[in-house]
Amino acid sequence: MRTSALLPRAAEVAREHGFATIDTLHLLRLYLDEATCRRIDAQASAGHATSPLRAWHHTRAAAVDQDAFGATWGNDAASLADIRVATPHHRARIVRDGRQMAGFAISGWGGPTGYVQRVAVHRDHRRRGVARSLVIDALAWMSGLPLTAAYVNTGVDNAAALALYEDLGFERLDERLVIAARDLAE
C-alpha cells in the first residue's frame, strides 16, 4: 500500500504504523498576486499550443506518464482519471506534436488554492519547452480564478522540474513531503 504525498506530521504517523519512506518531495508555492498573474498572462501566448485532455486520451496520456516517470511512479489511465477529480475543479491539457501527444498537465483548485497536480512529457519531446507551456497554461487558468497561491511538488532529485518551477517564480518551502509504503503481506 502506498500513500499520497504526506506532510511531515502525517508521515510520522504513517511510520509509527509500519510505513516506510519511499520518496521525498519538495513542496513549492507561487503566490498568485496581481503582478505574478500579469507576468503569467503575458507568457501564456508564447510556446506550444495546448488543447483539452479528454477522457479518451487517458490511455495515450498514461503511456506518456509511464515514459516520463517509469513503472514505479507512472500512472495508468484509471489513475489519471482519479487525479482529475482529486480537486473540486480541474483543467487537463495536452501538447501535441502532429498526431503524437508530447505531454500533458492536470491542474486543479479548491478553496483559495491551486495545484499543479501532474505534468508529464514524453522523452522524445523533453527540453523543448513542452512542460513550460503546460505549466504556464495551468497558471494562466489559475490567474483568472479567485486563488491566492498555487502549489506543486516534485522529487528532491528532479533538477529539471525544480529549475522550471523556480524559473516560473515558485519558491521551495522548508517542509518536505513524504510518500510512504507498507507491504500488506507482512
C-alpha positions as CSV (number, residue, x, y, z in Angstrom):
1,M,0.0,0.0,0.0
2,R,1.4,3.4,-1.0
3,T,0.3,6.8,0.5
4,S,-0.2,10.0,-1.4
5,A,2.3,12.8,-0.6
6,L,2.2,13.4,3.2
7,L,3.1,16.4,5.2
8,P,5.8,15.8,7.9
9,R,3.4,15.1,10.8
10,A,1.3,12.7,8.7
11,A,4.4,10.9,7.5
12,E,5.5,10.5,11.2
13,V,2.1,8.9,12.0
14,A,2.4,6.6,8.9
15,R,5.9,5.5,10.0
16,E,4.5,4.7,13.5
17,H,2.1,2.3,11.8
18,G,4.7,0.4,9.8
19,F,5.0,2.5,6.7
20,A,8.5,3.3,5.2
21,T,9.5,6.3,3.3
22,I,10.0,5.5,-0.4
23,D,10.3,9.1,-1.8
24,T,10.8,12.6,-0.6
25,L,9.4,15.6,-2.4
26,H,10.0,19.4,-2.4
27,L,6.8,21.4,-1.9
28,L,6.8,24.7,-3.8
29,R,4.5,27.7,-3.7
30,L,3.7,30.6,-6.0
31,Y,1.7,33.5,-4.7
32,L,-0.9,34.5,-7.3
33,D,-0.7,38.2,-6.6
34,E,-1.6,40.8,-9.3
35,A,2.0,41.2,-10.6
36,T,2.5,37.4,-10.9
37,C,-0.8,37.0,-12.7
38,R,0.1,39.7,-15.2
39,R,3.5,38.1,-15.8
40,I,1.9,34.7,-16.3
41,D,-0.8,36.0,-18.6
42,A,1.9,37.7,-20.7
43,Q,3.7,34.4,-21.2
44,A,0.6,32.4,-21.9
45,S,0.5,33.1,-25.7
46,A,4.1,32.1,-26.2
47,G,5.3,28.5,-26.5
48,H,3.4,25.4,-27.5
49,A,-0.4,25.5,-28.0
50,T,-2.4,23.4,-25.6
51,S,-5.7,21.7,-26.1
52,P,-8.0,19.8,-23.8
53,L,-7.1,16.4,-22.4
54,R,-10.2,14.4,-23.0
55,A,-11.2,11.1,-21.2
56,W,-10.5,9.2,-24.5
57,H,-6.9,10.5,-24.3
58,H,-6.2,8.9,-21.0
59,T,-4.6,5.7,-22.4
60,R,-2.2,7.7,-24.5
61,A,-1.5,10.1,-21.6
62,A,-0.8,7.1,-19.4
63,A,1.8,5.9,-22.0
64,V,3.4,9.4,-21.8
65,D,3.3,9.3,-17.9
66,Q,4.9,5.8,-17.9
67,D,7.6,7.0,-20.2
68,A,8.2,10.1,-18.1
69,F,8.1,8.5,-14.6
70,G,8.8,4.8,-15.2
71,A,7.0,1.8,-14.0
72,T,7.2,2.6,-10.3
73,W,5.8,6.1,-10.4
74,G,3.9,6.2,-13.8
75,N,0.1,6.3,-13.8
76,D,-2.3,4.2,-15.7
77,A,-5.4,5.6,-17.4
78,A,-7.6,5.0,-14.3
79,S,-5.1,6.8,-12.0
80,L,-5.1,9.8,-14.4
81,A,-8.9,9.9,-14.2
82,D,-8.6,9.9,-10.4
83,I,-6.1,12.7,-10.4
84,R,-8.5,14.8,-12.5
85,V,-11.2,14.6,-9.8
86,A,-8.9,14.9,-6.8
87,T,-9.8,18.6,-6.5
88,P,-13.3,20.2,-6.8
89,H,-12.3,21.9,-10.1
90,H,-9.7,20.8,-12.6
91,R,-8.1,21.6,-16.0
92,A,-6.3,18.9,-18.1
93,R,-4.4,19.9,-21.2
94,I,-2.1,18.3,-23.8
95,V,0.6,19.5,-26.2
96,R,0.7,17.6,-29.5
97,D,3.5,17.2,-32.0
98,G,1.5,16.3,-35.1
99,R,-0.7,13.4,-34.0
100,Q,1.6,12.4,-31.1
101,M,1.0,13.5,-27.6
102,A,4.1,15.3,-26.5
103,G,3.0,15.9,-22.9
104,F,0.1,16.7,-20.6
105,A,-0.7,18.5,-17.4
106,I,-3.5,18.2,-14.9
107,S,-4.2,21.1,-12.5
108,G,-6.9,21.8,-10.0
109,W,-8.1,24.1,-7.4
110,G,-10.2,24.1,-4.3
111,G,-10.8,27.0,-1.9
112,P,-8.2,29.7,-2.4
113,T,-5.5,27.3,-3.6
114,G,-4.5,26.0,-7.0
115,Y,-2.4,22.8,-7.6
116,V,-0.2,21.7,-10.5
117,Q,-1.1,18.0,-9.9
118,R,0.7,16.2,-12.7
119,V,3.0,17.2,-15.6
120,A,4.5,14.6,-17.9
121,V,6.5,14.9,-21.1
122,H,7.5,12.1,-23.4
123,R,11.3,11.6,-23.6
124,D,11.2,12.5,-27.3
125,H,9.9,16.0,-26.5
126,R,11.9,17.0,-23.5
127,R,14.0,20.2,-23.4
128,R,11.7,21.8,-26.0
129,G,9.5,23.9,-23.7
130,V,6.6,21.5,-23.6
131,A,6.5,21.3,-19.7
132,R,6.9,25.1,-19.5
133,S,4.0,25.7,-21.9
134,L,1.8,23.3,-19.9
135,V,2.6,24.8,-16.5
136,I,2.1,28.3,-17.8
137,D,-1.2,27.3,-19.3
138,A,-2.2,25.9,-15.9
139,L,-1.1,29.1,-14.1
140,A,-2.8,31.3,-16.6
141,W,-6.0,29.4,-15.9
142,M,-5.5,29.8,-12.2
143,S,-4.7,33.5,-12.5
144,G,-8.3,34.1,-13.7
145,L,-9.7,32.5,-10.6
146,P,-10.0,33.8,-7.0
147,L,-6.9,32.0,-5.8
148,T,-4.1,33.3,-3.6
149,A,-1.4,30.7,-4.3
150,A,-0.5,27.7,-6.4
151,Y,1.4,24.6,-5.1
152,V,3.4,21.9,-6.8
153,N,5.6,19.1,-5.6
154,T,8.4,17.3,-7.2
155,G,11.1,14.8,-6.3
156,V,14.1,16.3,-4.4
157,D,16.4,14.9,-7.1
158,N,14.3,16.2,-10.1
159,A,16.6,19.0,-11.0
160,A,14.9,19.8,-14.3
161,A,11.4,20.2,-12.7
162,L,12.8,22.2,-9.9
163,A,14.6,24.6,-12.3
164,L,11.4,25.0,-14.3
165,Y,9.2,25.8,-11.3
166,E,11.7,28.1,-9.7
167,D,12.2,29.9,-13.0
168,L,8.4,30.5,-13.1
169,G,8.6,32.0,-9.6
170,F,7.8,29.1,-7.4
171,E,9.6,29.1,-4.0
172,R,10.7,25.9,-2.2
173,L,9.1,25.6,1.2
174,D,11.0,24.3,4.2
175,E,8.7,21.3,4.6
176,R,9.3,18.2,2.5
177,L,6.6,15.8,1.6
178,V,7.0,12.1,2.0
179,I,5.5,9.2,0.1
180,A,5.4,6.0,2.3
181,A,4.6,2.4,1.6
182,R,3.8,-0.7,3.6
183,D,3.8,-4.3,2.5
184,L,0.4,-5.7,3.5
185,A,1.6,-9.2,3.2
186,E,3.6,-8.8,6.4
